[in-house]
Amino acid sequence: MGRGRRQLRTVIGKRIREIRRSRHLTQERLALDVGCAVSTIGLLERGDLNATIDLVDEIAGALAIAPVELLLSPMSIPPGR
């Protein structure tokens, strides 16, 4: 697997964890809201699972953000977002 793909999975996973925690959600609650297994959230957050576009969309919806926000590294997001 290419290094770039692993890096993108890591960015997405870190963003999911960061936003989930900022909303005071557990992995269990997010999984329930998304309709997936808790283990799926954990795998995603660690960058160990390649998310489908549909799953990214479901997670973004549950976190009340645009899907593209999961693709942005924290340093690329303007202050106040």
N, C-alpha and C positions, 0 to 999 in steps of 0.2 A: 504494500500500500504506500502511496506517496506521502511524503512528509507534510505537504500542504493540506491534504485532506485530514490528517490527524490534527494538525494545528487548527483547522476550522472546527472540527468536532470539539476540541478543547475550548475554543472561544465560545461556542454555543453552550456548552456545558457550564462554563463559568458564569455566563450571563443568566442562564436559567437559575442556577443556585443563588446568584447575587440578587436577582429580582424577586425570587421566591422568598428569600430571607427578609428582604426589605418590606415585603408584604406580610411578614410574620406567618407564613404558611409552612406547614410540615410537608415532607415528601408525600406522606400519606394523603393529606388534603389535596395537594396538587394532582396526584394520581387519580383520586376520586373525581375531581373536577374535569380532568382530561379524559377519563375513561380508560386508563391503562394500569398496568401493574406498578406497584411501588418500586419494584426492582428496575423497571424501565427508567423511571426518573433517576434513580441512583446511577445506573449505567450511563445515561445521558450526561449527568452532571460531572462524571469522571472522564467523559470523552471516550468511553469504551463501547458506545453504540452509535451507529450511523442512523440519524433520524430521517424519516421520510419528510417530504414537504408537508404532507397532511398532518403528521404529528407535530411538526414545528408550528403549523397554523393552529392546531388545537391547544398547544401549550401557550402560545402567544395570546389566544383568546381567553384562556383561563387566567392569565396574568394581566389581562387588560392592556396589552401593548400591541403594536404592529409587529408582524413577524420579522420584519427587517431589523428590528431592534435586538433580536437575538443573534444577529450576524455581526454586530458591531462590537469591537473590543471596547472595554470601558473607557479607554483613553481617547477614543474617537467620538465620544458622545459629548455634545456641548453641555456646559454646566447648566443646572436647573432642570435637566431631563430626568 
